[in-house]
Amino acid sequence: MTGWPRHLGATAVALCVTGCPDTELPGGDLAGTAVCSGEFIEAFRAASQAERREDLWIAFIDVGQGDAIWIRTPGERDAAAHEILVDAGDNGTFGRSDGGAALIDFMTENEWPPGSPIHALIVTNPDQDHYGGAQALLFGQRGYDVSFYADPGRSSDSEGYMRFIGDVEGKPGLEVLRPARTLLPARLPGLSDGQVVFTLLASDENAPTENGASIVLRVDYAGRRVLLTGDAEAETLEALAVARPADLKANVLKVSHHGSKNNSPRTFVDAVFPLATASSLDRYAIVPVGPGNTYGHPEPGVLESLALAVGLRGLYRTDRGDAGKGLAEGPGDDHVLLRITPDGQLTVCYAYPDAPAPAAPSGAP
């Protein structure tokens, strides 16, 4: 895993914000980032059986090289409390990351087994590391009961993707919203009881590139904002920064395209995290990325820009500790959990579903 530039050490902040989990990782890469306590992980798991959920939970699942985000909204069970997936990782073919399996394993470990309802599956773009795992969710032996599916609606040169779309459109009982730009917004208010607000900021079925078509979605709850950017390209993000900067300001950014060189322009990062101040203690950037990728993700310059905006303690990535692993070995051990409580307390930490969190470093609070 790429180390941090030495001069960024001064930006590391070892302080804990309200609602912070029990421990922080010691020095080295991602110094000061938090590890979820067992109690915190159990609270996330308990949301599966709760008659009423008060908190908004978002899990950035370690699917290796790819994206998969599980959103769990507050509300009454079988009513406003909904399960939403934004992307589903890759499908494991030809040595790639088996993100779909990692996603299903994580949901099962947290008491949301196959056959359970998924109210919405949103695929942000036609790249395989975003849609590939959806094949298992929709059609596999460990599939889920998905109510509706949405994507940008862009065609692709990939025969595999177009076969997948044909299967999606032919699946009985599945509502398909393509293109998302025109069909998805009317459905977003129904994914909550009004407490959580989803805003579609970008989606373009006519974009010249697949990444250029990417969905950009913002999630608001209790005065906090989480911005999900898929693989959106610099042109889209810069245009939003110029035309709609107020809509981009957020507490949490899911970094576009796994931290690639050209997908996190400075104008965009500045719009999301304007004027670094003491409030930056409630700022986080999350980079879903897998070890062994041949693309150079994440790009060191992007990490530097993000670290300057959120501090080292605010920067999380799903390949932490994966040095030396290949694509197929990467998924499953660096999930990131986020919770927002009704009074706006925001917590972000690394989750370990199969092992206890490591002990706090000596002298940690």
KEVEX-407866 format. One record per residue (C-alpha): residue in one letter; x, y, z; residue number from 0. Coordinates in Angstrom, 3 decimals, padded with zeros to 6 digits. Each point is the difference from the previous one (the first is absolute). Layout:
NODE | a | X | Y | Z | NUM
...
% end
This chain:
NODE | m | 000.000 | 000.000 | 000.000 | 0
NODE | t | 001.342 | 003.424 | -000.895 | 1
NODE | g | 001.332 | 001.884 | 003.004 | 2
NODE | w | -000.906 | 003.578 | 000.827 | 3
NODE | p | 002.376 | 002.765 | -001.043 | 4
NODE | r | 002.162 | 000.834 | 003.032 | 5
NODE | h | -000.975 | 003.669 | 000.044 | 6
NODE | l | -003.656 | -000.942 | 000.542 | 7
NODE | g | 000.750 | -001.279 | 003.493 | 8
NODE | a | -000.628 | 003.475 | 001.374 | 9
NODE | t | -003.590 | -000.139 | -001.164 | 10
NODE | a | -000.793 | -003.133 | 001.999 | 11
NODE | v | -002.436 | 000.699 | 002.804 | 12
NODE | a | -000.182 | -002.416 | 002.930 | 13
NODE | l | -003.098 | 001.530 | 001.533 | 14
NODE | c | -003.314 | -001.814 | 000.344 | 15
NODE | v | -003.275 | 001.629 | -001.010 | 16
NODE | t | -003.373 | -000.516 | 001.647 | 17
NODE | g | -001.176 | -003.572 | -000.354 | 18
NODE | c | 003.449 | -001.318 | -000.877 | 19
NODE | p | 000.605 | -003.741 | 000.439 | 20
NODE | d | 002.305 | -001.435 | 002.619 | 21
NODE | t | 003.348 | -000.208 | -001.720 | 22
NODE | e | 002.222 | 001.632 | -002.567 | 23
NODE | l | 002.602 | -001.644 | -002.181 | 24
NODE | p | 003.602 | 000.691 | 001.027 | 25
NODE | g | 002.535 | 001.801 | -002.175 | 26
NODE | g | 000.715 | -000.812 | -003.618 | 27
NODE | d | -002.426 | 000.029 | -002.897 | 28
NODE | l | -003.348 | 001.569 | 000.956 | 29
NODE | a | 001.263 | 000.924 | 003.464 | 30
NODE | g | -002.817 | 001.031 | 002.314 | 31
NODE | t | -002.848 | -001.571 | -001.948 | 32
NODE | a | -002.444 | -001.784 | 002.288 | 33
NODE | v | -000.784 | -003.675 | 000.464 | 34
NODE | c | -003.595 | -000.892 | 000.871 | 35
NODE | s | -000.604 | -001.399 | 003.448 | 36
NODE | g | -001.808 | -003.317 | 000.369 | 37
NODE | e | -002.971 | 001.899 | 001.382 | 38
NODE | f | -000.124 | 002.230 | -003.081 | 39
NODE | i | 000.085 | -002.966 | -002.370 | 40
NODE | e | -002.711 | -001.742 | 002.017 | 41
NODE | a | -002.175 | 003.123 | -000.257 | 42
NODE | f | 000.333 | -000.152 | -003.778 | 43
NODE | r | -000.888 | -003.698 | 000.018 | 44
NODE | a | -002.968 | 000.597 | 002.316 | 45
NODE | a | -001.490 | 002.374 | -002.575 | 46
NODE | s | -000.972 | -003.113 | -001.983 | 47
NODE | q | -002.517 | -001.114 | 002.626 | 48
NODE | a | -001.056 | 003.321 | 001.535 | 49
NODE | e | -003.692 | 000.840 | -000.146 | 50
NODE | r | 001.002 | 003.634 | -000.414 | 51
NODE | r | 003.342 | 001.482 | -001.033 | 52
NODE | e | 000.968 | 003.492 | 001.121 | 53
NODE | d | 003.394 | 000.288 | -001.667 | 54
NODE | l | 001.151 | 000.194 | -003.589 | 55
NODE | w | 002.653 | -002.631 | -000.684 | 56
NODE | i | 002.228 | -000.162 | -003.075 | 57
NODE | a | 002.506 | -002.802 | -000.573 | 58
NODE | f | 002.757 | 000.503 | -002.562 | 59
NODE | i | 000.677 | -003.664 | -000.628 | 60
NODE | d | 003.456 | -001.298 | -000.821 | 61
NODE | v | -000.632 | -001.692 | -003.335 | 62
NODE | g | 003.601 | 000.374 | -001.142 | 63
NODE | q | 000.356 | 001.997 | -003.215 | 64
NODE | g | -003.533 | 001.338 | -000.312 | 65
NODE | d | -002.813 | 001.789 | 001.802 | 66
NODE | a | -002.825 | -001.322 | 002.175 | 67
NODE | i | -001.909 | 002.169 | 002.450 | 68
NODE | w | -002.805 | -001.230 | 002.288 | 69
NODE | i | -002.335 | 002.724 | 001.283 | 70
NODE | r | -002.422 | -000.816 | 002.847 | 71
NODE | t | -002.543 | 002.745 | 000.643 | 72
NODE | p | -001.783 | 000.701 | 003.294 | 73
NODE | g | -003.674 | -000.716 | 000.529 | 74
NODE | e | -002.413 | -002.797 | 000.821 | 75
NODE | r | 000.819 | -003.513 | -001.161 | 76
NODE | d | -001.986 | -001.046 | -003.087 | 77
NODE | a | -000.880 | 003.647 | -000.548 | 78
NODE | a | 002.470 | 002.917 | -000.311 | 79
NODE | a | 003.128 | -001.916 | 001.065 | 80
NODE | h | 001.571 | -000.900 | -003.339 | 81
NODE | e | 003.061 | -001.823 | -001.325 | 82
NODE | i | 001.675 | 001.683 | -002.969 | 83
NODE | l | 003.062 | -001.148 | -001.908 | 84
NODE | v | 002.078 | 002.376 | -002.090 | 85
NODE | d | 002.196 | -002.236 | -002.191 | 86
NODE | a | 000.898 | -003.617 | 000.706 | 87
NODE | g | 003.670 | -000.521 | -000.847 | 88
NODE | d | 001.414 | -002.387 | -002.608 | 89
NODE | n | -000.882 | -003.640 | -000.667 | 90
NODE | g | 003.355 | -001.748 | 000.448 | 91
NODE | t | 000.513 | -001.155 | -003.580 | 92
NODE | f | 003.526 | -000.228 | -001.471 | 93
NODE | g | 001.675 | 000.594 | 003.356 | 94
NODE | r | -001.894 | 003.204 | 000.754 | 95
NODE | s | -001.374 | 000.901 | 003.426 | 96
NODE | d | -003.088 | -002.038 | 000.907 | 97
NODE | g | -001.814 | 003.006 | 001.381 | 98
NODE | g | -003.446 | -001.549 | -000.259 | 99
NODE | a | 001.022 | -002.855 | 002.294 | 100
NODE | a | 001.655 | 002.392 | 002.467 | 101
NODE | l | -003.127 | 002.167 | 000.034 | 102
NODE | i | -002.347 | -002.945 | 000.613 | 103
NODE | d | 002.328 | -001.392 | 002.678 | 104
NODE | f | 000.031 | 003.347 | 001.806 | 105
NODE | m | -003.769 | 000.382 | -000.113 | 106
NODE | t | -000.479 | -003.591 | 001.181 | 107
NODE | e | 002.437 | 000.473 | 002.889 | 108
NODE | n | -002.071 | 002.983 | 001.022 | 109
NODE | e | -003.265 | -001.968 | 000.031 | 110
NODE | w | -001.259 | 001.052 | -003.428 | 111
NODE | p | 000.226 | -003.355 | -001.794 | 112
NODE | p | -000.859 | -000.894 | -003.603 | 113
NODE | g | -003.718 | 000.206 | -000.668 | 114
NODE | s | -000.328 | 003.179 | 002.089 | 115
NODE | p | -001.404 | 003.134 | -001.634 | 116
NODE | i | 002.161 | 002.572 | -001.732 | 117
NODE | h | -002.268 | 002.921 | -000.801 | 118
NODE | a | 002.297 | 001.618 | -002.553 | 119
NODE | l | 003.105 | -001.058 | -001.912 | 120
NODE | i | 001.676 | 002.947 | -001.709 | 121
NODE | v | 002.914 | -000.696 | -002.349 | 122
NODE | t | 001.861 | 003.248 | -000.570 | 123
NODE | n | 001.699 | -000.893 | -003.302 | 124
NODE | p | 000.535 | -002.867 | -002.482 | 125
NODE | d | 003.461 | -001.036 | 001.256 | 126
NODE | q | 000.237 | -003.614 | 001.131 | 127
NODE | d | 001.361 | 000.896 | 003.448 | 128
NODE | h | -003.319 | 001.748 | 000.683 | 129
NODE | y | -002.568 | -002.279 | -001.636 | 130
NODE | g | 001.728 | -003.406 | -000.024 | 131
NODE | g | -000.991 | -000.997 | 003.537 | 132
NODE | a | -003.608 | 000.944 | -000.718 | 133
NODE | q | -000.302 | -003.159 | -002.085 | 134
NODE | a | 000.250 | -002.118 | 003.167 | 135
NODE | l | -002.395 | 002.285 | 001.888 | 136
NODE | l | -002.670 | -000.174 | -002.693 | 137
NODE | f | 000.443 | -003.433 | -001.561 | 138
NODE | g | 002.273 | -002.127 | 002.188 | 139
NODE | q | -000.814 | -002.771 | 002.466 | 140
NODE | r | 000.697 | 002.508 | 002.778 | 141
NODE | g | -002.144 | 002.704 | -001.558 | 142
NODE | y | -002.138 | 002.651 | 001.684 | 143
NODE | d | -003.547 | 001.255 | -000.483 | 144
NODE | v | 000.754 | 003.241 | -001.857 | 145
NODE | s | -002.911 | 002.395 | -000.563 | 146
NODE | f | 001.485 | 002.365 | -002.567 | 147
NODE | y | 003.173 | 000.442 | -001.974 | 148
NODE | a | 001.440 | 003.254 | -001.415 | 149
NODE | d | 003.039 | 000.976 | -002.066 | 150
NODE | p | 000.910 | 002.891 | -002.315 | 151
NODE | g | -001.568 | -001.721 | -003.008 | 152
NODE | r | 003.107 | 000.250 | -002.139 | 153
NODE | s | 000.783 | -002.664 | -002.571 | 154
NODE | s | 003.385 | -001.685 | 000.127 | 155
NODE | d | 002.450 | -001.713 | -002.324 | 156
NODE | s | 000.234 | -002.772 | 002.586 | 157
NODE | e | -001.983 | -003.053 | -001.114 | 158
NODE | g | -000.029 | -001.207 | 003.604 | 159
NODE | y | -001.630 | 003.198 | 001.216 | 160
NODE | m | -002.624 | 000.010 | -002.736 | 161
NODE | r | -000.853 | -003.650 | 000.774 | 162
NODE | f | -000.333 | 000.991 | 003.655 | 163
NODE | i | -002.360 | 002.850 | -000.905 | 164
NODE | g | -002.077 | -002.369 | -002.139 | 165
NODE | d | -000.324 | -002.341 | 002.978 | 166
NODE | v | -000.902 | 002.914 | 002.284 | 167
NODE | e | -002.707 | 001.272 | -002.340 | 168
NODE | g | -001.412 | -003.502 | -000.329 | 169
NODE | k | -000.095 | -000.820 | 003.711 | 170
NODE | p | -003.616 | -000.430 | 001.196 | 171
NODE | g | -001.067 | 002.300 | 002.806 | 172
NODE | l | 003.028 | 002.304 | -000.255 | 173
NODE | e | -000.746 | 003.657 | -000.762 | 174
NODE | v | 002.736 | 001.359 | -002.265 | 175
NODE | l | 000.758 | 003.728 | -000.050 | 176
NODE | r | 002.171 | 000.773 | -003.015 | 177
NODE | p | 001.016 | 002.730 | -000.578 | 178
NODE | a | 000.386 | 001.008 | 003.622 | 179
NODE | r | 000.158 | 003.696 | -000.904 | 180
NODE | t | -003.720 | 000.114 | -000.766 | 181
NODE | l | -001.455 | -003.075 | 001.734 | 182
NODE | l | 001.819 | -000.273 | 003.326 | 183
NODE | p | -000.660 | 003.389 | 001.698 | 184
NODE | a | -003.721 | -000.630 | 000.471 | 185
NODE | r | 000.815 | -003.170 | 001.926 | 186
NODE | l | 002.612 | 001.468 | 002.346 | 187
NODE | p | -002.444 | 001.656 | 002.445 | 188
NODE | g | -001.618 | -003.392 | 000.556 | 189
NODE | l | 003.226 | -001.497 | 001.336 | 190
NODE | s | -000.511 | 001.680 | 003.375 | 191
NODE | d | -002.728 | 001.382 | 002.206 | 192
NODE | g | 001.218 | 003.510 | -000.746 | 193
NODE | q | 002.907 | 000.042 | 002.434 | 194
NODE | v | 002.584 | -001.055 | -002.572 | 195
NODE | v | 000.168 | 001.972 | -003.233 | 196
NODE | f | 001.585 | -001.411 | -003.168 | 197
NODE | t | 001.042 | 002.455 | -002.717 | 198
NODE | l | 001.052 | -001.098 | -003.484 | 199
NODE | l | 002.694 | 002.452 | -001.092 | 200
NODE | a | 001.228 | -001.625 | -003.223 | 201
NODE | s | -000.835 | -002.798 | -002.430 | 202
NODE | d | 000.434 | 000.209 | -003.777 | 203
NODE | e | -000.995 | -002.812 | -002.332 | 204
NODE | n | 001.448 | 001.965 | -002.932 | 205
NODE | a | 003.485 | 000.500 | 001.452 | 206
NODE | p | 002.843 | -000.875 | -002.393 | 207
NODE | t | 001.642 | -002.279 | 002.584 | 208
NODE | e | -001.376 | -002.544 | 002.450 | 209
NODE | n | 001.490 | 001.803 | 002.997 | 210
NODE | g | -001.368 | 003.270 | -001.324 | 211
NODE | a | -003.495 | -001.469 | 000.296 | 212
NODE | s | 000.470 | -000.733 | 003.699 | 213
NODE | i | -002.686 | 000.670 | 002.560 | 214
NODE | v | 000.879 | 002.477 | 002.762 | 215
NODE | l | -002.284 | -000.255 | 003.026 | 216
NODE | r | -000.151 | 001.961 | 003.266 | 217
NODE | v | -001.509 | -001.366 | 003.212 | 218
NODE | d | -001.108 | 002.480 | 002.711 | 219
NODE | y | -001.018 | -000.837 | 003.568 | 220
NODE | a | -000.093 | 002.005 | 003.240 | 221
NODE | g | 001.996 | 002.875 | -001.447 | 222
NODE | r | 002.729 | -002.262 | -001.393 | 223
NODE | r | 000.795 | -000.749 | -003.632 | 224
NODE | v | 001.586 | -002.983 | -001.734 | 225
NODE | l | 001.006 | 000.422 | -003.657 | 226
NODE | l | 000.262 | -003.117 | -002.181 | 227
NODE | t | 001.776 | 000.635 | -003.299 | 228
NODE | g | 000.262 | -003.392 | -001.720 | 229
NODE | d | 002.666 | 000.343 | -002.719 | 230
NODE | a | -000.957 | 003.542 | -000.985 | 231
NODE | e | 002.622 | 001.753 | -002.115 | 232
NODE | a | 001.684 | 003.324 | 000.613 | 233
NODE | e | -002.113 | 001.780 | -002.631 | 234
NODE | t | -003.228 | -000.904 | 001.799 | 235
NODE | l | 001.335 | 000.779 | 003.466 | 236
NODE | e | 001.529 | 003.318 | -001.040 | 237
NODE | a | -003.249 | 001.012 | -001.698 | 238
NODE | l | -001.895 | -000.751 | 003.208 | 239
NODE | a | 002.568 | 001.977 | 002.006 | 240
NODE | v | -000.625 | 003.034 | -002.190 | 241
NODE | a | -003.763 | -000.266 | -000.411 | 242
NODE | r | -001.097 | -001.566 | 003.306 | 243
NODE | p | 002.742 | 000.373 | 002.634 | 244
NODE | a | -002.496 | 000.156 | 002.859 | 245
NODE | d | -001.369 | -003.393 | -001.041 | 246
NODE | l | 003.450 | -001.590 | 000.248 | 247
NODE | k | 000.923 | 001.065 | 003.520 | 248
NODE | a | 000.105 | -003.158 | 002.106 | 249
NODE | n | 001.373 | -001.620 | 003.127 | 250
NODE | v | 000.874 | -003.269 | -001.727 | 251
NODE | l | 001.254 | -000.529 | -003.551 | 252
NODE | k | 000.123 | -003.365 | -001.729 | 253
NODE | v | 002.970 | 000.766 | -002.236 | 254
NODE | s | -000.634 | -000.407 | -003.716 | 255
NODE | h | 001.546 | -002.806 | -002.056 | 256
NODE | h | 002.078 | -001.544 | 002.794 | 257
NODE | g | 002.169 | 003.093 | 000.392 | 258
NODE | s | 001.184 | 000.105 | -003.618 | 259
NODE | k | 002.187 | 002.853 | -001.170 | 260
NODE | n | -002.537 | 002.043 | -001.940 | 261
NODE | n | -003.253 | -000.560 | 001.889 | 262
NODE | s | 000.395 | 002.204 | 003.096 | 263
NODE | p | 000.788 | 003.487 | -001.351 | 264
NODE | r | 001.000 | 002.586 | 002.575 | 265
NODE | t | -002.954 | 002.268 | -000.822 | 266
NODE | f | -002.336 | -002.859 | 000.842 | 267
NODE | v | 001.765 | -000.986 | 003.235 | 268
NODE | d | -000.056 | 003.646 | 001.092 | 269
NODE | a | -003.747 | 000.164 | -000.650 | 270
NODE | v | -000.645 | -003.158 | 002.024 | 271
NODE | f | 002.290 | 001.056 | 002.857 | 272
NODE | p | 000.235 | 003.799 | -000.124 | 273
NODE | l | 002.417 | 001.894 | 002.243 | 274
NODE | a | 001.658 | -002.543 | 002.274 | 275
NODE | t | -000.789 | 001.053 | 003.571 | 276
NODE | a | -000.598 | -001.674 | 003.344 | 277
NODE | s | -003.202 | -001.396 | -001.488 | 278
NODE | s | 002.195 | -002.186 | -002.243 | 279
NODE | l | 000.041 | -002.407 | 002.930 | 280
NODE | d | -003.382 | -001.081 | -001.344 | 281
NODE | r | 001.302 | -000.528 | -003.543 | 282
NODE | y | 000.745 | -003.360 | -001.541 | 283
NODE | a | 001.095 | -001.293 | -003.398 | 284
NODE | i | -000.404 | -003.703 | -000.786 | 285
NODE | v | 001.933 | -001.665 | -002.825 | 286
NODE | p | -001.364 | -003.398 | -001.123 | 287
NODE | v | 002.984 | -001.679 | -001.623 | 288
NODE | g | 001.571 | -003.436 | -000.274 | 289
NODE | p | 003.615 | -001.175 | 000.226 | 290
NODE | g | 001.769 | -001.251 | -003.080 | 291
NODE | n | -001.873 | 002.258 | -002.412 | 292
NODE | t | 001.962 | 001.007 | -003.089 | 293
NODE | y | -001.412 | 003.517 | -000.217 | 294
NODE | g | 002.063 | 001.673 | 002.708 | 295
NODE | h | -003.065 | 000.550 | 002.189 | 296
NODE | p | 000.002 | 001.960 | 002.212 | 297
NODE | e | 002.276 | 002.667 | -001.459 | 298
NODE | p | 002.342 | 001.559 | 002.609 | 299
NODE | g | -000.811 | 003.551 | -001.085 | 300
NODE | v | -003.711 | -000.632 | 000.541 | 301
NODE | l | 000.717 | -001.399 | 003.469 | 302
NODE | e | 002.041 | 003.089 | 000.807 | 303
NODE | s | -002.796 | 002.333 | -001.093 | 304
NODE | l | -002.550 | -001.942 | 002.038 | 305
NODE | a | 002.240 | -000.143 | 003.057 | 306
NODE | l | 000.382 | 003.765 | -000.094 | 307
NODE | a | -003.801 | 000.294 | -000.022 | 308
NODE | v | -000.920 | -002.564 | 002.661 | 309
NODE | g | 003.233 | -000.792 | 001.867 | 310
NODE | l | 001.542 | -003.446 | 000.124 | 311
NODE | r | -002.444 | -001.035 | 002.707 | 312
NODE | g | -002.865 | 000.679 | -002.401 | 313
NODE | l | 001.269 | -002.053 | -002.919 | 314
NODE | y | -001.100 | -003.643 | -000.310 | 315
NODE | r | 000.728 | -002.560 | -002.709 | 316
NODE | t | -001.068 | -003.596 | -000.506 | 317
NODE | d | 003.477 | -001.349 | -000.802 | 318
NODE | r | 001.489 | 000.835 | 003.405 | 319
NODE | g | 002.414 | -002.748 | 000.975 | 320
NODE | d | -000.326 | -001.790 | -003.356 | 321
NODE | a | 003.603 | 000.443 | -001.140 | 322
NODE | g | 001.181 | -002.992 | -001.972 | 323
NODE | k | -003.475 | -001.316 | -000.761 | 324
NODE | g | -001.351 | -000.473 | -003.492 | 325
NODE | l | -003.386 | 001.077 | -001.300 | 326
NODE | a | -001.693 | -003.249 | 000.981 | 327
NODE | e | 001.349 | 000.096 | 003.577 | 328
NODE | g | -000.932 | 003.602 | 000.742 | 329
NODE | p | -003.711 | -000.005 | 000.926 | 330
NODE | g | -001.591 | -000.492 | 003.369 | 331
NODE | d | 002.137 | 001.462 | 002.785 | 332
NODE | d | -000.054 | 003.804 | -000.213 | 333
NODE | h | -003.655 | 001.000 | 000.082 | 334
NODE | v | -000.771 | 003.549 | 001.145 | 335
NODE | l | -003.093 | 000.683 | 002.108 | 336
NODE | l | -001.744 | 003.353 | 000.329 | 337
NODE | r | -002.783 | 000.919 | 002.422 | 338
NODE | i | -001.961 | 003.241 | 000.299 | 339
NODE | t | -002.270 | 000.297 | 003.027 | 340
NODE | p | -003.196 | 002.097 | 000.067 | 341
NODE | d | 001.848 | 002.805 | 001.801 | 342
NODE | g | 002.662 | 000.123 | -002.704 | 343
NODE | q | 002.834 | -001.891 | 001.655 | 344
NODE | l | 002.189 | -001.426 | -002.753 | 345
NODE | t | 002.275 | -003.003 | 000.497 | 346
NODE | v | 002.295 | -001.687 | -002.533 | 347
NODE | c | 002.189 | -003.028 | 000.754 | 348
NODE | y | 001.523 | -003.171 | -001.409 | 349
NODE | a | -002.108 | -003.119 | 000.625 | 350
NODE | y | 001.269 | -003.529 | 000.517 | 351
NODE | p | -002.973 | -002.371 | -000.248 | 352
NODE | d | 002.091 | -003.154 | 000.632 | 353
NODE | a | 002.406 | 001.215 | 002.678 | 354
NODE | p | 000.070 | 002.353 | 002.994 | 355
NODE | a | 001.396 | 003.479 | -000.488 | 356
NODE | p | 003.707 | 000.300 | 000.920 | 357
NODE | a | 000.877 | 001.409 | 003.382 | 358
NODE | a | 000.462 | 003.741 | 000.336 | 359
NODE | p | 003.584 | 001.215 | -000.296 | 360
NODE | s | 001.725 | 000.842 | 003.257 | 361
NODE | g | -001.136 | 003.362 | 001.336 | 362
NODE | a | -003.067 | 000.232 | -002.244 | 363
NODE | p | -003.116 | 001.528 | 001.606 | 364
% end
